Amino acid sequence: MTDTQEARFVDGQGRTWPKLDPHKTGPFGRCPRCGQGHIFQGFLKIRAECEVCGLDYSFAEPADGPAFFVQMFTCIPAVLWILLLEIFASPPLWVHIVTGLPLLLITCVLPLRPLKGWLVASQFYFKAQEGRLVRD
């Protein structure tokens, strides 16, 4: 590791943390530096800092990334399934409520937290920053 990379993996007390894979920390809501603390305070709200290593989470800005991925890969197929059920079977309204509502909740809400955690951990791991123009 270079000096600039290594600084990210040293906490305020001088402890050096190993470089952890974002796939092993983010989906579980664990700190991307130490893997022990928590990223979230509540369901989707990001904490100010890690309670174990003190990593400042101000770098974390996944924006609409988690919602986009959930919408494109789970929500649209779930809605298509509900529409196809109506087109081919025309069941009563209660069938749509009993089958469609849980399907939408499971496929649209549950993946948000793991995806947001993974994006935050990936931002830390790859040192993602806002794009800047190079000036002479």
Order of alpha helices (4+ residues) and beta strands (2+ residues): alpha-alpha-alpha-alpha-alpha-alpha
